């Protein structure tokens, strides 16, 4: 779907149209889940890092979805508190 939209936009631009911008006219940026939260965790001595990463990623994803309407700073604070990072 994204590729189709990009191709359509490229063709429109090549034809002289003004490209549309995501969120144009919106009062706030479009929320995304693309890395606005970084969780630091020391490497485990017994291995098991992949299991830890999966567990933390699943928890952060649930937190993102439940805090999507919060402003970014508030969302980050909520996530940090829920993960015990505050």
GUDO-714111 format. One record per atom (N, C-alpha, C, CB): x, y, z. Coordinates in steps of 0.05 Angstrom, whole numbers, plus 32768, in hexadecimal, padded with zeros to 4 digits. Last residue first. Glycine has a CB too. Layout:
BEGIN
DOBA    X    Y    Z
DOBA    X    Y    Z
...
END
This chain:
BEGIN
DOBA    X    Y    Z
DOBA 80F3 8062 82BE
DOBA 80F2 807F 82C7
DOBA 8103 8084 82DF
DOBA 80D6 8087 82CE
DOBA 80EE 802F 82AE
DOBA 8106 803E 82A5
DOBA 8106 805A 82AF
DOBA 8108 803D 8287
DOBA 80C4 800B 82B1
DOBA 80D6 800E 82C8
DOBA 80EF 801D 82C1
DOBA 80DC 7FF3 82D4
DOBA 80A0 800A 828A
DOBA 80B6 7FF7 8287
DOBA 80CA 7FF9 829E
DOBA 80C5 7FFD 826D
DOBA 807D 8031 829A
DOBA 8073 8016 8298
DOBA 808A 8001 8296
DOBA 8060 8013 8280
DOBA 809F 805E 8295
DOBA 8095 8056 82AF
DOBA 808C 8039 82AF
DOBA 807E 8068 82B8
DOBA 80A7 805F 825E
DOBA 80BE 805C 8270
DOBA 80B5 8052 828B
DOBA 80CD 8076 8272
DOBA 8072 8068 824D
DOBA 8080 804F 8245
DOBA 8097 804A 8258
DOBA 8089 8051 8228
DOBA 8069 809B 8263
DOBA 8057 8084 826A
DOBA 8065 806A 8265
DOBA 803C 8086 825B
DOBA 8090 80B9 8249
DOBA 8091 80B6 8266
DOBA 8080 809E 826F
DOBA 8086 80D0 8273
DOBA 807E 80B4 8214
DOBA 8099 80AA 821B
DOBA 809A 80A6 823A
DOBA 80AF 80BD 8212
DOBA 804D 80CE 8218
DOBA 804E 80B2 8210
DOBA 8069 80A6 8219
DOBA 804A 80AF 81F2
DOBA 805E 8102 8224
DOBA 804D 80F4 8238
DOBA 804E 80D6 8232
DOBA 8030 80FE 8238
DOBA 8078 810F 81F5
DOBA 8087 810F 820F
DOBA 8078 80FF 8224
DOBA 808B 812C 8218
DOBA 804E 8109 81CE
DOBA 8066 80F9 81CD
DOBA 8074 80F8 81E8
DOBA 8079 8103 81B9
DOBA 800A 8107 81E8
DOBA 8021 8115 81DC
DOBA 803A 8105 81DF
DOBA 8024 8132 81E8
DOBA 7FE0 80CD 81DE
DOBA 7FEF 80DF 81F0
DOBA 8004 80EF 81E0
DOBA 7FFC 80CF 8206
DOBA 7FC9 80A9 81BD
DOBA 7FBD 80C3 81BE
DOBA 7FCB 80D7 81D0
DOBA 7FA0 80C1 81C6
DOBA 7FE6 8079 81C7
DOBA 7FE8 8087 81AC
DOBA 7FDD 80A3 81AD
DOBA 7FD9 8077 8197
DOBA 7FE9 8056 81F0
DOBA 7FF0 8072 81F6
DOBA 7FF1 8083 81DC
DOBA 800B 8074 8204
DOBA 7FDE 8023 81DF
DOBA 7FCD 802E 81F4
DOBA 7FD2 804B 81FA
DOBA 7FD0 801E 820E
DOBA 8006 801B 81BA
DOBA 7FEA 801A 81B1
DOBA 7FD7 8026 81C6
DOBA 7FE2 7FFE 81AA
DOBA 8034 801D 81D9
DOBA 8030 8030 81C4
DOBA 8012 8032 81BD
DOBA 8040 8028 81AB
DOBA 802C 7FF0 81FA
DOBA 802B 800B 8206
DOBA 8027 8020 81F1
DOBA 8046 8010 8215
DOBA 8031 7FC7 81D4
DOBA 8018 7FCA 81E2
DOBA 8016 7FE6 81EF
DOBA 8015 7FB5 81F9
DOBA 8067 7FD1 81C7
DOBA 8052 7FD3 81B2
DOBA 8037 7FD7 81C0
DOBA 8052 7FBB 81A0
DOBA 8080 7FC6 81F7
DOBA 8081 7FE1 81ED
DOBA 806C 7FE5 81D8
DOBA 809D 7FE7 81E1
DOBA 8076 7F8F 81FA
DOBA 806B 7FA1 820E
DOBA 806B 7FBE 8204
DOBA 807C 7F9E 8228
DOBA 8092 7F7C 81CD
DOBA 8075 7F77 81CF
DOBA 8068 7F8A 81E4
DOBA 806F 7F5A 81D7
DOBA 80C6 7F8C 81DB
DOBA 80B9 7F97 81C3
DOBA 809B 7F93 81C4
DOBA 80C4 7F89 81AA
DOBA 80CF 7F6C 8209
DOBA 80CE 7F89 820B
DOBA 80C0 7F96 81F3
DOBA 80EB 7F94 820F
DOBA 80CD 7F39 81F0
DOBA 80BB 7F3F 8206
DOBA 80B8 7F5E 8209
DOBA 80C5 7F33 8221
DOBA 80F6 7F3C 81CA
DOBA 80DA 7F37 81C2
DOBA 80C6 7F3F 81D7
DOBA 80D7 7F18 81BB
DOBA 8122 7F45 81EC
DOBA 811A 7F59 81D8
DOBA 80FE 7F55 81CF
DOBA 812E 7F58 81C0
DOBA 8122 7F14 8209
DOBA 811E 7F2D 8217
DOBA 8115 7F43 8203
DOBA 8138 7F36 8225
DOBA 812D 7EF1 81E0
DOBA 8114 7EEE 81EE
DOBA 810E 7F08 81FD
DOBA 8116 7ED6 8202
DOBA 8160 7F03 81D2
DOBA 814A 7F04 81BE
DOBA 812F 7F02 81CC
DOBA 814D 7EED 81AA
DOBA 8180 7EF9 81FF
DOBA 817A 7F15 81F7
DOBA 8163 7F17 81E4
DOBA 8193 7F21 81EA
DOBA 8190 7EC9 8213
DOBA 8174 7ED0 8215
DOBA 816D 7EEC 820D
DOBA 816B 7ECB 8231
DOBA 81CB 7ECA 823C
DOBA 81BE 7ECA 8221
DOBA 81A1 7ED2 8224
DOBA 81C1 7EAE 8213
DOBA 81DA 7ED2 826F
DOBA 81D2 7EB7 8268
DOBA 81C7 7EB5 824C
DOBA 81BE 7EAD 827C
DOBA 81E3 7F09 8273
DOBA 81FA 7EF7 8275
DOBA 81F3 7EDB 826B
DOBA 8204 7EF6 8292
DOBA 81C5 7F37 8248
DOBA 81C2 7F23 825C
DOBA 81DA 7F10 825C
DOBA 81A8 7F13 8259
DOBA 81D6 7F7B 8240
DOBA 81D6 7F60 8234
DOBA 81D5 7F4C 824B
DOBA 81F0 7F5B 8223
DOBA 81A9 7FAD 8259
DOBA 81C3 7FA0 8258
DOBA 81C1 7F84 824D
DOBA 81D0 7F9F 8274
DOBA 8181 7FD7 8233
DOBA 8181 7FC0 8245
DOBA 819D 7FB3 8243
DOBA 816A 7FAC 823E
DOBA 815C 800F 8221
DOBA 8177 8005 8226
DOBA 8175 7FEE 823A
DOBA 818A 801B 8230
DOBA 812F 801F 81F0
DOBA 8132 8012 820A
DOBA 814E 8006 820D
DOBA 811C 7FFC 820E
DOBA 8114 8055 81D1
DOBA 812B 8043 81D1
DOBA 812E 8039 81EE
DOBA 8146 8052 81C8
DOBA 80E1 806E 81AA
DOBA 80E8 8064 81C5
DOBA 80FF 8050 81C2
DOBA 80CF 8057 81D3
DOBA 80D7 8077 8177
DOBA 80D9 808F 8188
DOBA 80DE 8087 81A5
DOBA 80C0 80A0 8185
DOBA 80D3 804F 814E
DOBA 80EC 8054 815C
DOBA 80ED 806E 816C
DOBA 8101 8054 8149
DOBA 809E 8054 8132
DOBA 80B8 8050 8126
DOBA 80CF 805A 8137
DOBA 80B9 805D 810C
DOBA 8069 8059 8133
DOBA 8075 8047 8147
DOBA 8092 8042 813F
DOBA 8065 802D 8149
DOBA 804A 8099 8130
DOBA 8055 8081 8124
DOBA 8061 8070 813A
DOBA 806A 8087 810E
DOBA 8019 80CC 8125
DOBA 8028 80BA 8137
DOBA 8032 80A2 8128
DOBA 8016 80B2 814F
DOBA 8023 8106 8100
DOBA 8017 80EB 80FF
DOBA 8026 80D9 8112
DOBA 8016 80E0 80E2
DOBA 8024 8143 8126
DOBA 8030 812F 8115
DOBA 8021 8115 8115
DOBA 804E 812B 811D
DOBA 7FE7 816B 8128
DOBA 7FFD 815D 8135
DOBA 800B 814A 8121
DOBA 7FF4 814E 814E
DOBA 7FBF 8181 8108
DOBA 7FCA 8192 811D
DOBA 7FE3 8185 812A
DOBA 7FB6 8197 8132
DOBA 7FC3 817A 80C0
DOBA 7FBE 816E 80DA
DOBA 7FCB 817F 80F0
DOBA 7FC9 8150 80DC
DOBA 7FD4 818E 8090
DOBA 7FBB 8199 809C
DOBA 7FB4 818D 80B7
DOBA 7FA5 8194 8089
DOBA 7FF1 8151 807F
DOBA 7FED 816D 8077
DOBA 7FD3 8178 8082
DOBA 7FEF 8170 8058
DOBA 7FFE 811D 8089
DOBA 7FF5 812D 809F
DOBA 7FF0 814B 8098
DOBA 8008 812B 80B5
DOBA 802C 811A 8055
DOBA 801E 810C 806A
DOBA 8016 811F 8080
DOBA 802F 80F5 8075
DOBA 801F 8141 801B
DOBA 8030 813C 8033
DOBA 8020 812E 8048
DOBA 803C 8157 803E
DOBA 801F 813B 7FD5
DOBA 8011 813D 7FEE
DOBA 8025 8136 8005
DOBA 7FF8 8129 7FEF
DOBA 8041 8163 7FA4
DOBA 803F 814A 7FB4
DOBA 802F 814F 7FCD
DOBA 805A 813F 7FBA
DOBA 8022 8182 7F6E
DOBA 802E 8186 7F88
DOBA 802B 816D 7F99
DOBA 8022 819F 7F96
DOBA 802F 816A 7F2B
DOBA 801D 816E 7F42
DOBA 802E 8174 7F5B
DOBA 800A 8156 7F47
DOBA 804E 815C 7F00
DOBA 804C 8178 7F07
DOBA 803A 817E 7F1F
DOBA 8043 8187 7EF0
DOBA 8058 8127 7EF6
DOBA 8044 8134 7EE5
DOBA 8040 8152 7EEC
DOBA 802A 8126 7EE6
DOBA 8079 811A 7F20
DOBA 8085 811B 7F05
DOBA 8072 8129 7EF1
DOBA 808B 80FE 7EFB
DOBA 8051 8119 7F48
DOBA 8066 812D 7F48
DOBA 8074 8130 7F2D
DOBA 807C 8126 7F5E
DOBA 8035 80EC 7F37
DOBA 8027 8106 7F39
DOBA 803C 811C 7F39
DOBA 8015 8108 7F52
DOBA 805C 80C4 7F3D
DOBA 8050 80CA 7F23
DOBA 8043 80E5 7F22
DOBA 803C 80B4 7F1B
DOBA 8063 80C8 7F74
DOBA 807A 80CD 7F62
DOBA 8070 80D4 7F47
DOBA 808D 80B5 7F61
DOBA 8031 80B9 7F87
DOBA 803B 80D3 7F8D
DOBA 8052 80DB 7F7B
DOBA 8045 80D4 7FAA
DOBA 802F 8084 7F75
DOBA 801B 8097 7F6C
DOBA 8024 80B4 7F70
DOBA 8000 8092 7F7B
DOBA 805A 806E 7F91
DOBA 805A 806E 7F74
DOBA 8047 8083 7F69
DOBA 8054 8053 7F69
DOBA 8045 8074 7FC6
DOBA 805E 8082 7FBE
DOBA 805F 8084 7F9F
DOBA 8076 8073 7FC9
DOBA 8019 8053 7FC4
DOBA 8015 806F 7FCA
DOBA 802E 807F 7FC1
DOBA 800F 8074 7FE8
DOBA 8032 8022 7FBC
DOBA 801F 802C 7FA8
DOBA 801B 804A 7FAB
DOBA 8004 801D 7FAB
DOBA 8050 801E 7FEB
DOBA 805E 8020 7FD1
DOBA 804B 802B 7FBC
DOBA 8069 8005 7FC9
DOBA 8026 8019 8010
DOBA 8038 8030 8011
DOBA 8046 8034 7FF7
DOBA 804D 802D 8028
DOBA 8010 7FE8 8000
DOBA 8000 8000 8000
DOBA 8011 8019 8000
DOBA 7FED 8000 8018
END
